[in-house]
Amino acid sequence: MDETLDLCGMGPLCAEHYDTLVAELTRRHPDTDPHLIADAAEDALMDHFRRPERHDPARLPLGRYLLMAAAGDLSNGKRREGRHSRGRADVELDEVGGKGEGAALAALERQEETTLLLERVERVRPGLKPGDRAVLDLILRGEKRTEVFAEALSVSHLPRPGREREVKRAKDRVMKRLLREGHDSEAA
């Protein structure tokens, strides 16, 4: 099994779908940064892990549902990267505002999810090493650039593959702790 999967923290779900998602997204988007593709696959899996009720197996098999979600996450990631490189504000289109009851309900759901996530972050933060705390802060700010994470981890002196590996390990470690904290608090 791939080292990334061991650190993923989602066990069988990740083991079954991560490599397939990355391979298919890479095939469909060969010129896209591999980190964006990996992030999109992870985001799709984590979203499903957090909210499995959003998937309706009667409408779509899980693999196709995850691929569709990952493709959407990749598209959003590419848009964010484009805005970032142009110096625009990092505002998702759906956060600009919508009309009607559906938009209000979606905003309320996002607010509840954000509150739960922030509570989880505050429970996990004290137990993290300083470098991992810096990684968590960067993730929460929406940072995606490997170079920024490498500086925070003091590994920017390593060759590119080493930097990328260390950044990936740190991000996986932090996300695993957050996921584990979510399971522990839900079980209590």
Summary of the structure (lengths in Angstrom):
residues: 188
radius of gyration: 16.9
end to end distance: 31.0
largest distance: 51.3
contacts: 497
relative contact order: 0.11
helix: 78%
strand: 0%
